[in-house]
Amino acid sequence: MTNLIRGELKKFLHPLTHRIIIIFLLILPIFLILVFQYSDQHSKVLFDGKWVSLAEGKQAADQIRKDLAGPIDESWLSEAKTMLNDVTESNLKQMDMKYQTVSNAYYLGEYTYNNFEANKHSITTPDIVKADLEKNTPVYGPYEGWLMRMEAFKYCAIVYIISCLYLFSDLFNQEDAVGIMDMLKSSRMGRKPLALAKIIVAVTMGMTVGLLMYGILAVSSSFMLHLQGRNTTVMMFEGAFQIYNFTKINQQAFFLMLCGGMTCTIIASFLSTVMKKPFASLAGSILFYAGPSLITIHFFNTTWNGLFPSNFLNFQSLNQLMHFSWVQINTQFYHRTSAIALIWGVVLLLLIAGTFYIHCRNKKNYIIKGWRE
């Protein structure tokens, strides 16, 4: 069995395109952060009446948020109101980033404060939401570094998930393409043991690449970005009622990335047993990934699309990840990771069983078949 796994691993790493994709995935996090930083350095923004780079503006805005950091209560609102009055009296225009920072802090803080207690005690608020609101309180603080890190993570995760479709779309049918699968199946080791070795290599490599990619992102962003305010809650963003802070968001994003990668890995592996041509299984894998986003019939509305890999991390301006991380409540998903883990855990187990069945069902003896011909 060990030799089979080793052989399948060598087979997986042999194609040059596979090695190029893996290397690309590992350097992508650093590349994206550098691109975002370069863009911020060469973009201009008005801050306190002066034109500065966007990077300097974000740093100054985060310093204001750091000065205001803390739980949203009456004293916080009073301090934010005083700061807003001072900024308003200085005649800063609305396009000025300093005015926008203080104004958004106060008005979103006021909205959060007024609605937090109301939603916590409202009879229309689901119990699962009330439980989270009881355990946590809304906290304000800096977050610019986290926004850039999550933006880089978004693209890394999507590229990783799509790459899994390509890397494993020929896992089983590569032997069919050269006409030796029947010969392999004529041996006992070429049936269940071979299928098991292929699945082990696929899951292990898919998981390893995802872990390495995320690890590089985590380490590089820790050195290259100012990751302040990990306890800042997303309730401060557009008055959302979710109480997640950036630490929880980060954990959830990591889970969704790996879940998406493993789902697409198993789907691609399963299709490679059904379809004899690698191109056909790749096309089928891409259709599975892109299909839910293309179908517009009522059953596949936005809410249900959130349960498919193409929408695990397909959010705009981080809205889905921060605000809609949700079992179905009020047409949204609350604690969506639990629903995804349950649904796709069962589906993937069935697909793995189906992969074994399809691969092993043809037990014709290749040698006898060739002799008769």
C-alpha positions, -999 to 999 in steps of 0.1 A, spaced: 0 0 0 28 24 8 44 18 -26 11 25 -43 7 58 -24 43 67 -32 38 59 -69 6 79 -71 23 109 -54 51 107 -80 25 105 -107 7 135 -93 39 157 -91 53 145 -124 34 169 -148 52 203 -150 19 221 -150 11 206 -116 44 218 -101 39 253 -116 4 256 -102 16 245 -67 45 270 -67 22 297 -80 -3 290 -52 24 293 -26 38 327 -38 3 341 -46 -4 355 -10 29 375 -9 23 387 -44 -12 400 -37 -2 418 -5 27 435 -24 3 445 -52 -22 459 -27 5 478 -9 19 492 -41 -16 504 -52 -21 521 -18 12 538 -20 4 553 -55 -32 563 -48 -40 596 -33 -66 606 -7 -75 638 11 -68 635 48 -72 665 72 -70 689 42 -39 674 27 -34 650 -2 -15 619 11 -10 584 -2 -39 560 5 -16 539 27 -9 570 49 -45 579 50 -55 544 61 -28 544 88 -40 578 101 -76 566 100 -67 535 120 -50 557 146 -83 575 150 -101 542 154 -74 531 178 -80 562 200 -117 553 199 -113 516 205 -135 500 230 -170 486 237 -199 506 222 -217 522 252 -228 557 263 -194 569 272 -180 557 238 -208 576 220 -201 607 239 -164 606 231 -172 599 194 -197 628 193 -171 652 207 -146 641 182 -171 645 154 -180 680 165 -143 690 165 -139 676 130 -170 694 118 -159 727 132 -126 725 113 -146 728 81 -134 695 66 -153 684 35 -171 651 33 -145 638 8 -119 642 35 -109 608 49 -106 621 84 -141 634 84 -154 602 69 -136 581 95 -150 600 125 -184 604 110 -188 567 101 -175 557 136 -201 579 153 -232 571 132 -225 534 128 -217 533 165 -250 550 174 -269 527 150 -252 496 166 -259 508 202 -295 516 195 -302 483 177 -281 459 197 -303 458 228 -334 460 207 -325 429 186 -312 410 217 -346 412 233 -369 413 203 -393 384 199 -386 383 162 -349 376 167 -341 339 164 -327 322 195 -295 313 178 -288 349 171 -298 360 206 -273 335 220 -244 351 201 -256 386 211 -257 376 248 -222 362 248 -206 391 230 -207 429 228 -200 452 199 -164 465 200 -150 493 179 -113 495 168 -89 497 139 -92 473 111 -75 485 78 -48 458 80 -74 431 85 -94 443 55 -63 441 32 -54 407 46 -90 394 40 -90 408 5 -58 390 -3 -72 359 13 -104 361 -8 -84 358 -41 -60 332 -27 -89 310 -16 -108 313 -49 -77 305 -70 -69 276 -46 -103 261 -50 -104 264 -88 -68 249 -89 -80 218 -71 -105 212 -99 -76 211 -124 -51 192 -103 -74 163 -96 -96 162 -127 -75 134 -142 -68 114 -110 -85 82 -123 -89 86 -160 -52 94 -168 -47 56 -171 -77 53 -193 -63 79 -216 -33 57 -223 -53 24 -223 -39 6 -193 -68 9 -168 -82 -25 -177 -48 -41 -171 -45 -24 -137 -80 -37 -128 -70 -72 -136 -49 -71 -105 -64 -71 -70 -41 -42 -61 -54 -23 -91 -89 -21 -77 -97 -10 -41 -60 -5 -30 -53 17 -61 -85 37 -55 -76 42 -19 -41 53 -27 -54 78 -52 -80 93 -28 -53 95 0 -29 113 -23 -57 137 -36 -69 146 -1 -34 148 14 -20 170 -14 -51 192 -16 -50 197 22 -13 203 23 -13 229 -4 -41 247 13 -24 247 47 9 259 32 -8 286 12 -27 299 43 4 296 65 24 317 40 -5 343 40 -7 344 78 31 348 83 36 373 55 6 394 65 18 395 101 51 410 90 39 432 61 6 445 75 -5 463 106 -30 438 120 -46 458 147 -81 454 161 -86 416 160 -114 421 185 -132 447 163 -167 433 156 -183 435 122 -214 451 138 -195 483 131 -197 477 93 -230 491 79 -247 483 111 -248 445 106 -262 425 135 -235 398 134 -212 399 164 -182 382 148 -148 398 154 -118 395 130 -104 365 149 -136 345 144 -139 357 108 -104 346 101 -111 311 115 -143 309 95 -126 320 63 -99 294 68 -124 266 72 -144 277 42 -112 277 21 -102 242 30 -138 229 28 -141 244 -7 -108 229 -18 -116 194 -4 -151 196 -20 -137 204 -54 -110 178 -50 -134 150 -43 -159 162 -70 -131 163 -96 -118 128 -85 -153 113 -87 -159 128 -122 -126 114 -133 -140 79 -127 -172 86 -145 -157 102 -176 -129 85 -195 -113 116 -210 -94 141 -187 -108 170 -207 -143 159 -201 -139 154 -164 -122 189 -161 -151 204 -180 -176 187 -157 -157 199 -127 -158 235 -139 -195 232 -147 -201 220 -111 -182 250 -98 -197 277 -120 -232 262 -125 -249 275 -93 -238 310 -101 -252 308 -136 -286 292 -127 -312 319 -120 -343 298 -113 -360 304 -80 -348 273 -62 -311 284 -67 -316 319 -53 -288 337 -35 -294 320 -2 -291 285 -16 -261 294 -38 -243 302 -5 -240 265 1 -220 258 -31 -182 260 -33 -183 288 -59 -200 310 -33 -182 299 -1 -159 329 -6 -175 347 -35 -183 379 -17 -181 415 -27 -162 438 -4 -161 411 22 -199 414 28 -208 377 25 -179 367 47 -185 393 74 -223 397 73 -237 365 58 -217 338 75 -249 322 83 -284 277 90 -312 295 71 -328 324 91 -347 352 75 -336 342 40 -299 343 51 -275 318 67 -264 321 103 -235 299 114 -232 289 77 -200 269 84 -220 244 105 -245 239 76 -217 235 51 -197 210 72 -228 188 77 -241 189 41 -208 186 23 -194 161 48 -223 137 39 -220 144 2 -183 138 1 -185 105 19 -211 94 -6 -189 106 -35 -159 87 -22 -180 55 -19 -193 61 -54 -157 66 -66 -147 32 -52 -177 15 -66 -173 29 -102 -136 22 -102 -139 -14 -90 -170 -26 -107 -152 -36 -139 -132 -67 -129 -125 -81 -163 -92 -99 -166 -72 -78 -191 -49 -107 -200 -77 -132 -209 -95 -104 -227 -65 -96 -248 -58 -134 -255 -94 -139 -267 -91 -109 -291 
